[in-house]
């Protein structure tokens, strides 16, 4: 859960940076970072769901 909170925080900072950026290269780097963080968050969410599913099966 801590990794999810950390990823959400990093994603929020990346969106803030994207919204303030005006240079094309910087915008592109924020798009890359946002996509990577969204994929990481999705992975972590699936892991949590998998773990919660394993708990209910016990």
N, C-alpha and C positions, 0 to 999 in steps of 0.2 A: 504494500500500500504506500510505503514511503517513496518507492520508485515512481509510482503513479503521480503522487503529489509533486515530486520533483520535476517530472516530465511536463505536467500541467503548468507549472511555474515557468519552465523554460519555454514552453509553447507561447504563453502569454507574453513573455519578454520578446520572443521572436516576432510575434504579431505587432507588438508596439514598435519594434525597430523597422519592420516592413512599412508600417503606416507613416513613419517619419522619414524614410529614405527617399532620396530623389535621384541618386546616381544609379544608372542601369545595372552596373555590376553588383552594387550593394543590394539592390532589389532582387536580383537573381540569386544572390547568396542567401537572402532571407527566405525566398521561395523554396530553395533546396533544404534549408534548415527546418522550415515548417513542415515540409513533406516528410522528412526523416523523423521528426518528433511525433507527427501524427501516426506514422507507421509503428514507432516504438510504443506509443500509448495504446494503439490497437492490439499489439502483441501482449502487452502487460494486462490489458483488459481480458483477453482470451485466457491468459494464465490464471487470473483470479477466478474467472467463471469456471475453468476446469477444476481448480482446487475446491471451489464451493460445491461443484457437482460431485466431487469425490467425497466430500464431507457428508452430503445427504444420502449417499449410497451406503454409508456405514451403519 
